[in-house]
Amino acid sequence: MNMGAYGFGPANRRKWIVVDCGVSFGGPDLPGIELIMANPEFLEENADDVLALILTHSHEDHYGAVLDLWPGFEKPVYATAFTAAMLAAKRAADAIVDEVPVRLMQTGKPFEVGPFTIEPINVAHSIPESCALLITTPVGRVLHTGDWKLDPSPVGSPPTDIERLKRIGADEGAPPLALICDSTNALKDGESPSESIVGDTLAALIAAAPYRVALTTFASNVGRVISIARAAEKAGRQVVVSGRALHRITGIARELGMMEGIAPFLDQDMYKSLPRDKVVLLCTGSQGEARAAIARIARGEHPAIDLNAGDQVIFSSWAIPGNEREVIDIQNRLIDRGVDVITQADGLVHTTGHPRREELKRLYDWVKPTVLVPVHGEAAHLQAHAKLGRDHGVPNVLEIRNGDLVRLFPEPMSFPGEVRSGELYLDGLVLCTPEESGVKGRRRLSFGGHIVVSLAVTGNGQVVSGPEVVIEGLPEVEDDDETIGEVVDKTIKGVLRSVPAKRRGDVEMLNSALHRAIRAEVNSFWGRKPNVTVFVHRV
C-alpha cells in the first residue's frame, strides 16, 4: 500500500505532493477485511498545503486506494493515459459516485506543481506506462523510481529510458540527487530475466501441447497477454478469455492501441465449440482467488469451461506471499483431474517486474545519487538494499520505516516516527481504523465460538422467561452421552439452583455467576474457553 509524500519549504509554508496511493489485501488474520490502505491523517491535517497526487502506475498496491481516500482532498491526480483509464474502469466497476479529477501526464514531458517540477520517465515493469518521477526543487532533486527493471526487450511497451537516466547523473550543474528506490528484489543477485524470454518459453509450451492449454497470469500484465496471444496464433490456436479483470484490462489496452496486430479474443461461450487442440484459454485467478475463473474450473463449477485429463494449465505467475496455500490447493485439484500443471519449477514461465542487485548497482552508477532511501519492500529487503548502496559507495543511505520523516537536502537526516501513520481497513462499505473494525472480536469468535444465554427474572428472583440458549461455532459431538448444549443447560440450571431466590434478583451478580460457570464447564468438556454473552433481564 505504497503512499509517500514529498514536502518543500519551511515548516510554516511547506507544500506537499503525494506519490501513489495503494492498497494491500486482508488475509486470514483479518477476517472480513477486504482491503488495507495507509491512514492519510497526516495529509488531512495539512490538506490546505497538499497540491496533488502523482501515480507511477496502476498496480493495486500503487493506485488501489485512490477512489477511497482521495475524493476528500479535492486535488488533482496526475496519471498516464493507461492509469487514468484503469482508474475510470475501477470506478465504473465498483459503482463509485465520487469523481476524482485526473490530469494526463506523458513521459518525457515535465510539468509543474507548486514549487515542484515533475518529469515522468518511462521504466519497464509488468504493467504498461510505468513511470519513475524526477522531482526537481531549487535545492535538490529526487528520482522516485516507482516499480522498475532493466528489461532490454519488454513486450508491448518500450524499455526503461536508460539514456535519460544517464543524463540525469551527467548533469553536473544540477542540484544534488536523492534516489528513492524499489527494494523488492534487493536480496537477489544478477539481473531479472526479460519478459521476451518468458514469451519464448510460453510459445514453446503452447506449440508442443497435444490438447488444450490454459494459462493464468496477473490480469494487468498486458505484455504477458500479448506474448500468449502471439504464441497461440503461431500454433494455430484461438484465445478464449475468462474473467472480468482480463476483459477489462485488455479492452483498455486495445482502446489505447497497445495490442495492434493481436486478433480479437473469444468469450468463454465459444470455448466448447473449439477443438481441443485449437484453443488457448486465458483466465483469471493466478493468486488463488476463490471466485476467479481458474478456481471455479478446478472445482468443476465453471458454467462454460471444463478441462480434461491431458490438458495443460500453466501458472504464468508467482504466488504473492500469503496466497501460497490457495494457489497450491487449485493446482492439486487440477492434478487430481489428470490435468498437467506447469509452474515456475518447470521452466521460465514468469518473471518479476522489479530490479535485482546488478540492476540496482547500474542505476547507482548512472544517476550518481548523494542520498539513497530504500523503499517498497519488507524489512529484509530494505536492509539488504541499504547495505548494497553503502557497499557501492553512495554517500548517504537512510533506512526508514512507515511514519519516518526524512530530510533530503541540504543535510540528509531521518526523524523516526515523526509522522502519524497507520492503516485503514475497508470492511464491506465501511472505512475504519483497526481499533474500530471489530477484527479482534472476530478472531476470538473464530477460535472460541459463541454461547448466548438470555433469561428474565423478577425482583424476588423468580425466573419468568428462559433461559434461551444459542450456540454458534462449537463442536456438535457427544462425550459420555452429553453434548456441549446439554452441558450448558445443566450448568445454567445448577447456577440457578445454587443461588438463593432473593439473590437471583441481583442482575449483575447472576450474570457474572452464569458467565463464569458456563466458560468453566465448557472448558472442562471441550478443552477451550468459549466466548459467552449472558443477558439477565429484570422485569
Buried (B, 14 or more C-beta within 10 A) or exposed (E): BBBBBBBBEEEEEEBBBBBBBBBBBBEEEBBEBEBBBBBBEBBEEEEEBBBBBBBBBBBBBBBBBBBBBBBEBEBBBBBBBBBBBBBBBBBEEEEEEEEBEBEEBEBEEBBEBBBBBBBBBBBBBBBBBBBBBBBBBEEBBBBBBBBBBBBEEBBBBEBBBBEBBBEBBEEEEBBBBBBBBBBBBBBBEEBBBBBBEBBEBBBEBBBEBEBBBBBBBBBBBBBBBBBBBBBBBEBEBBBBBBBEBBBBBBBBBBEBEBBEEBEEBBEBEEBEEBEBEEBBBBBBBBBBBEEBBBBBBBEEEBEBBBBEEEBBBBBBBBBBEBBEEBBEBBBEBBEEBEBBBBBBEEBBBBBBBBBBBBBBBBBBEBBBBBBBBBBBBEEEBBBBBBBBBBEBEBEBBBBBEEBBBBBBBEEBEBEEEEBEBBBBBBBEEEBBEBEEBBBEEBBBBEEBBBBBBBBBBEEEBEBEEBBEBEBEEBEEEEEEEEBBEEBBBEBBEEBBEEBEEEEBBBBEEBBEBBBEBBBEBBEEBBEEBBBBEBBBEEE
